[in-house]
Amino acid sequence: MNTQVSLRILLALPLILASGYLVGDTLPTNTETPLPTKHQPKHRIRREQRIAKNLTNQTKTLSKMNFNELKAAKEVLLSKKDKQTAIKYVERMLKMCEDIAMISDLTIELADLYFDIGELAPAEILFTEFSRLYPGSNSIEYASYKAILCSFYATLNAERDQSKTHHTISLADSFIERKDIFNKYTNEVLSIRTSCYKKAIESEVNIFNFYVNRGKIVSAQNRLKNVRKDWLTKFPEIEMQLTQMEIQLEDKIVLLAGGKIPTRAHSSLPAKTLLPQETPTVIAQAEQAKPFSARF
């Protein structure tokens, strides 16, 4: 029996020595990676070292970070001016935050980030939502002003739909109603509203000219009446323009009847906007939205 055991050991000895382990060493289990030894190939040692290094340097995913880690990562991104990515971290912080004051600050920060990268629609929603949820905040005037600015930058030229222009005027009216409380941005908001007045009036004039040129007298008369009713009290400077539109309409009626236009001191050319557009004064941060501010 002992002879058989000794024979088996002798037969297995070359395999044990070739494996790099000495008799008496503890062999690794299947769930463990053996430590590198001089008998292992060098390429295998380098591969295991790379894997260990990658595991050591691996960072947490966004969903697994705690609040403080998110905040630190967000600050790093902002220092690199990567606002697009920083938005994701602020949004995640908002979901995790339970402190009302902190939620208020994060909402403003997120809205500003959206504004800075030119995403005006979500920025306006956040500024408006902030004004609704935190009416007693010290930042209420700032948020209300930035919501107006977002809407203003999204307005279209006078040849296109003016829904956003009228929306901006409505926001500006609400702001100016609180001018006893809101005083920091009042002048800027008044300037924005004036620019919107001019754009809306120019759009009305374009429609009036369209009707006159096609001989649609009744439609032109109704449009002229509405311009006088809706805009003269808000913007008295258009009085001369209204006079020009009336002359233009009278001359068109005469021409359609086969008559001759009388000589007048006033021109009967198509009415145009008489006053130049003004560029509103905005805060320094708003000037960063160049693709939008350049339009005005």
C-alpha positions in Angstrom: 0.0 0.0 0.0 2.8 2.4 1.0 4.6 1.5 -2.2 1.6 2.5 -4.3 1.3 5.9 -2.6 4.9 6.7 -3.0 4.7 5.7 -6.7 1.8 8.1 -7.2 3.7 11.0 -5.6 6.7 10.4 -7.7 4.5 10.4 -10.9 2.8 13.7 -9.9 5.9 15.5 -8.8 6.9 16.8 -12.3 3.4 18.3 -12.8 3.5 20.0 -9.4 7.0 21.5 -10.1 5.9 22.7 -13.5 2.9 24.5 -12.0 5.2 26.8 -9.9 4.1 25.4 -6.5 6.2 23.5 -4.1 5.1 20.6 -2.1 3.3 21.9 1.0 2.0 25.0 -0.7 -1.7 25.7 -0.6 -3.2 25.5 -4.1 -5.7 28.3 -5.0 -9.4 27.5 -5.1 -11.4 28.0 -8.3 -12.9 31.3 -7.0 -9.5 33.0 -6.4 -7.0 34.4 -8.8 -3.5 33.1 -8.1 -0.9 35.6 -7.1 1.6 36.3 -9.9 4.8 34.3 -9.6 8.0 34.2 -11.6 6.7 31.1 -13.3 3.7 32.9 -14.9 4.0 34.5 -18.4 4.8 38.2 -18.3 1.9 39.1 -20.5 -0.5 37.5 -18.0 1.0 39.5 -15.1 0.6 42.8 -17.1 -3.0 42.0 -18.0 -3.9 41.4 -14.3 -2.2 44.6 -13.3 -4.2 46.6 -15.9 -7.5 45.0 -14.6 -6.7 45.9 -11.0 -5.8 49.5 -12.0 -9.1 49.9 -13.9 -11.1 48.6 -11.0 -9.3 51.1 -8.7 -9.9 54.1 -10.9 -13.5 53.2 -11.8 -15.9 56.1 -10.8 -19.5 55.8 -9.6 -22.3 56.2 -12.1 -24.7 59.1 -11.8 -27.5 57.0 -10.3 -25.2 55.7 -7.5 -23.8 59.0 -6.3 -25.0 60.6 -3.1 -25.9 64.2 -2.9 -22.5 65.5 -1.9 -20.8 63.5 -4.6 -23.2 64.9 -7.2 -22.5 68.4 -5.9 -18.7 67.9 -6.1 -18.9 66.4 -9.6 -21.2 69.3 -10.8 -18.7 71.9 -9.6 -15.9 70.2 -11.5 -18.0 70.2 -14.7 -18.9 73.9 -14.2 -15.2 74.7 -13.7 -14.7 73.1 -17.1 -17.6 75.1 -18.5 -19.5 71.8 -19.3 -22.9 73.2 -18.5 -24.7 70.6 -20.7 -23.5 67.7 -18.5 -23.8 69.7 -15.3 -27.5 70.0 -15.9 -27.9 66.2 -15.5 -26.3 66.4 -12.1 -28.4 69.3 -10.9 -31.5 67.5 -12.0 -30.4 64.4 -10.0 -29.7 66.6 -7.0 -33.2 68.1 -7.2 -34.8 64.6 -7.1 -32.8 63.7 -4.0 -33.0 67.0 -2.1 -35.6 67.4 0.7 -34.5 70.8 2.0 -36.9 73.5 0.7 -34.3 76.2 0.7 -31.9 74.0 -1.2 -34.6 73.0 -3.7 -35.2 76.7 -4.3 -31.6 77.4 -5.0 -31.2 74.4 -7.3 -34.2 75.3 -9.3 -32.8 78.7 -10.1 -29.4 77.2 -10.8 -30.9 74.7 -13.2 -33.0 77.4 -15.0 -29.9 79.5 -15.4 -28.0 76.6 -16.9 -30.7 75.9 -19.4 -30.8 79.6 -20.3 -27.0 79.8 -20.7 -27.0 76.9 -23.3 -29.9 78.4 -25.2 -32.6 76.0 -24.1 -35.2 78.8 -23.6 -38.4 76.6 -23.2 -37.3 74.6 -20.2 -35.6 77.6 -18.7 -38.8 79.7 -18.9 -40.8 76.8 -17.4 -38.4 76.6 -14.4 -38.3 80.3 -13.8 -42.1 80.6 -14.0 -42.5 77.6 -11.7 -40.1 79.1 -9.3 -42.1 82.3 -9.2 -45.3 80.3 -8.5 -43.8 78.1 -5.8 -41.7 80.7 -4.0 -43.5 84.0 -4.1 -41.7 85.2 -1.0 -38.2 84.4 -2.1 -35.6 87.1 -2.5 -35.0 85.8 -6.0 -38.6 86.3 -7.2 -37.9 89.4 -9.1 -34.9 87.8 -10.8 -36.9 84.7 -11.7 -39.8 86.8 -13.1 -37.4 88.9 -15.2 -35.6 85.9 -16.6 -38.9 84.2 -17.6 -39.7 87.4 -19.5 -36.3 87.4 -21.1 -36.7 83.7 -22.2 -40.1 84.5 -23.8 -38.7 87.6 -25.5 -35.8 85.8 -27.0 -38.2 83.2 -28.4 -40.4 85.7 -30.2 -40.4 85.6 -34.0 -40.1 88.4 -36.6 -43.0 90.5 -37.6 -43.8 88.3 -40.7 -44.5 85.3 -38.6 -46.7 84.2 -35.7 -46.8 86.7 -32.9 -48.2 84.5 -30.1 -44.9 84.6 -28.2 -44.8 88.4 -28.6 -48.2 88.8 -27.0 -47.2 86.3 -24.2 -44.1 88.4 -23.5 -46.2 91.5 -23.2 -48.5 89.7 -20.8 -45.6 88.7 -18.6 -44.1 92.2 -18.7 -47.5 93.7 -17.7 -47.6 91.4 -14.7 -44.1 92.4 -13.7 -44.7 96.1 -14.1 -47.8 95.9 -11.9 -45.4 95.0 -9.1 -43.0 97.8 -9.8 -43.3 99.1 -6.2 -41.7 95.8 -5.2 -39.8 95.0 -8.3 -37.3 97.8 -9.0 -34.1 96.2 -10.1 -35.1 95.1 -13.6 -38.1 97.4 -14.2 -36.3 99.5 -16.9 -35.2 96.4 -18.7 -38.7 95.0 -18.7 -40.2 98.3 -19.9 -37.7 98.2 -22.8 -38.6 94.7 -23.7 -42.3 95.5 -23.6 -41.8 98.5 -25.9 -39.9 96.3 -28.4 -42.8 93.8 -28.3 -45.3 96.6 -28.9 -43.4 97.6 -32.0 -43.1 94.1 -33.3 -46.8 93.4 -32.8 -47.8 96.7 -34.4 -45.5 96.0 -37.4 -47.2 92.6 -37.8 -50.6 94.3 -37.9 -49.3 96.8 -40.4 -48.1 93.9 -42.6 -51.5 92.3 -42.5 -53.2 95.7 -43.3 -50.9 96.1 -46.3 -51.7 92.6 -47.5 -55.5 93.4 -47.5 -55.0 96.8 -49.2 -52.8 95.4 -52.0 -55.4 92.8 -52.8 -58.2 95.2 -52.7 -59.9 93.7 -49.6 -61.2 97.0 -48.4 -63.5 95.8 -45.6 -60.8 93.6 -44.1 -58.3 96.5 -44.3 -60.7 98.8 -42.6 -61.4 96.3 -39.8 -57.7 95.8 -39.3 -57.0 99.5 -39.1 -59.8 100.0 -36.6 -58.4 97.2 -34.4 -54.9 98.7 -34.5 -56.2 102.1 -33.4 -58.3 100.5 -30.6 -55.6 98.0 -29.4 -52.4 99.9 -29.7 -52.9 103.7 -29.7 -53.4 104.1 -26.0 -50.5 101.7 -25.2 -48.2 103.2 -27.8 -49.2 106.8 -28.8 -46.2 107.1 -31.1 -48.1 105.3 -33.8 -50.5 108.2 -34.4 -48.6 109.3 -37.4 -48.5 105.8 -38.7 -52.2 105.4 -38.4 -52.7 108.6 -40.4 -50.5 107.2 -43.1 -52.5 103.9 -43.1 -55.8 105.9 -43.5 -54.4 107.8 -46.4 -53.2 104.6 -48.1 -56.6 103.0 -47.7 -58.4 106.1 -49.1 -56.2 106.1 -52.1 -56.8 102.4 -52.7 -60.6 103.0 -52.6 -60.2 105.8 -55.2 -58.1 103.6 -57.5 -60.6 100.7 -57.3 -63.4 103.1 -58.3 -61.4 104.3 -61.3 -60.5 107.7 -59.9 -57.2 109.5 -59.7 -55.3 109.9 -56.5 -55.2 113.5 -55.3 -51.8 115.2 -54.7 -51.1 115.3 -50.9 -48.3 116.4 -48.7 -48.5 112.9 -47.1 -47.3 109.9 -48.9 -49.7 107.1 -49.8 -47.0 104.5 -50.0 -47.6 101.3 -48.0 -47.5 101.9 -44.3 -44.3 100.8 -42.5 -43.0 100.8 -39.0 -41.9 104.4 -38.4 -40.0 103.9 -35.2 -36.7 101.8 -35.0 -36.6 98.7 -32.9 -34.9 99.1 -29.6 -32.6 96.5 -28.1 -33.5 96.0 -24.4 -30.8 96.2 -21.8 -30.3 92.8 -20.2 -28.1 91.5 -17.4 -24.6 90.2 -18.2 -25.7 86.5 -17.9 -28.4 86.9 -20.5 -25.9 88.2 -23.0 -24.4 84.8 -23.1 -27.3 83.5 -25.2 -25.8 85.0 -28.4 -27.8 83.0 -31.0 -30.9 84.6 -29.6 -29.9 88.0 -28.5 -28.2 88.6 -31.9 -31.6 88.5 -33.5 -32.7 91.7 -31.8 
